[in-house]
Amino acid sequence: MKRRAFLQTAPALFTLPLAARPVAAAPRRVALIGCGWYGKSDLMRLLQVADVEVVGLCDVDRHMLEGADALLRKRKPGAAPRLFGDYRELLRDVQPEIVLIGTPDHWHALTAIAAIEAGAHVYLQKPVGVDVRECEAVLDAARYHGRVVQVGLQRRSTPHLVQAKRDIVDAGKLGTVAHVELCCYYPMRDTAVREMEEVPTFFDYDRWTGPAPLLPYRGLPHRRWRSFWAYGNGIVGDMCVHMFDMARWMLDLGWPLEVSSTGGIYVQTEADATITDTQHVVFEYDGLSCVWQHRSWGKAPDPEFPWAMTLYGDRGTLQADPYKYVFTPHGGEPVRVEAVYEREAFPEDVTEEGIEIHAAPATRAHMKDFLDAIATGRRPIADIEEGVISSAACILGNVSMLTGGPLSYAPEARSLRGGDPTLLARPYRGPYQRP
C-alpha cells in the first residue's frame, strides 16, 4: 500500500496534456527509418493489421535498403516507396503521417524528434535513447507537438502476459509481491576479434555512426553493434529494458527510488566488445526490489526461463517470458500457459526470414493499440513516458556500475539526487547537436 500511495502522488515526468485535435481518418502514409532486421519486422506486422501506404524507406546501407524495398513489394504488390539514405530528406520529401524507427539506439532520439517535429506519430523501438537527457527530450517533443509515440515494449501487448496480469496479478493471486527477479543468460555478446577493413561503397559508415564516437571500421556493425558502449547500453539497455518494463507494467510501478549496479568483463576478455559479460542491477522501490542479472557465458540456472521475470508473492510465484508463463500458488499445482501463435490467420509468418514468430501476435496487438491511440487521442499502452522510465532506469544502472555507487533520479526536477548531472548526458560527435 505504501508503494501504491507513492505512485499515486509522485509527479509525472512531464504534465502537458496531449494536444487536442479532431479525430480524423486513420493515417495512411507510413515511412520506415532503419531497414534492418527489426525495422522490417515491425513494418510487416503493421501491414498485417492496417491498410497503409508505405511512402518511404531510409537506411544508410544500400543493400539493407534495397532488401527492405524488395520484401515490401513482395508482400504488398503495387507498393512503390521512395528510397532515402538521409532521414531528413525522407521527412521533408514524403511527409509521412506515421514513422517507424528501427535504427541502432544511438540514433533513436534524433530520428524520433525529427519525425515528431515533422508532424508524424512515431513507433519507436526501445530504448528511447542512449542517455537520460535524450529520453527526456523525446518525451518533451511528443508532448509539445501532441504526437502519439508508442515504444516497442510489446510485452505489454503479449496475449499470454496480458492474461497473466489480469487473471493472476491484478486478481491478487500472488498476494503481496516484495521481490522480483529479472534475468538474461543468452550468449548474445559478440566475442570476435576483428581486423580493420575498408568501408564498402554501399555503406555510409560516417552517417551510420552519427553522434556516436567514430570507431575504426571492422566490418558491418549490423546485429553486433549492441556489444559496444559507443552505440547503446549493452545487455541491460537491450534485454533488461523489456523485462523491467514488464515488471513495472504488471505491478503498476513508476520510477525506482534508487538504482545500483555492479559488473564487468569477467570471462570474455579477449573480444573486441566493450559491454559487460556479467552484470547485476537493483531497482529499489518502497517495500519491493527488482533485481536484474545477466551473464553472456555459462548456462542458465533455469533452462526453461533463460530470459525472464519472476514475481515472488506471499501467496504464489509467477514466472513469465515471451513464450509462456507458469503460476505456482503456494500449496497448489503449477499452471502453465503458452504463448499465442497466429500461423493460420497470418500464414506469411511461417516463411518470413528472421521473424520472431512467437512475438508476432504481440507486435500486431501493439500496432493496433498504437493506431487506436492515434485515432482516439488517448495514450498508448507503451506511451513515451512509460518508455522513458524503463529506458532511463536501465541506463542509470549502467551509469551506477561505471561510477561505483547508487543513483537516485528525481523526475520532478530531472536531476540526480546528490549526483553529478553530467552523468545524464553523453557527449556528441560534431557536427551533431544534442536535442
Secondary structure, DSSP 8 states (H G I E B T S, - for coil): -HHHHHHHHS--S-----------S---EEEEE--SHHHHHHHHHHHHH---EEEEEE-SBHHHHHHHHHHHHHHSTT---EEES-HHHHHHHH--SEEEE-S-GGGHHHHHHHHHHTT-EEEE-SSS-SSHHHHHHHHHHHHHHT--EEES-GGGG-HHHHHHIIIIITTTTT-SEEEEEEEE----S-----------TTB-HHHHHTTS------S--TTTGGGSTTTS-HHIIIIIHHHHHHHHHHHT--S-SEEEEEEE-SS-TTSS--S-SEEEEEEEETTEEEEEEEESSS--SSTT-SEEEEEEESSEEEEEETTEEEEEETTS--EEEE----TTT-THHHH-TT--TTTHHHHHHHHHHHHHHHHH----TTBHHHHHHHHHHHHHHHHHHHHTS-B-EETTTTEETTS-GGGG-----TT----
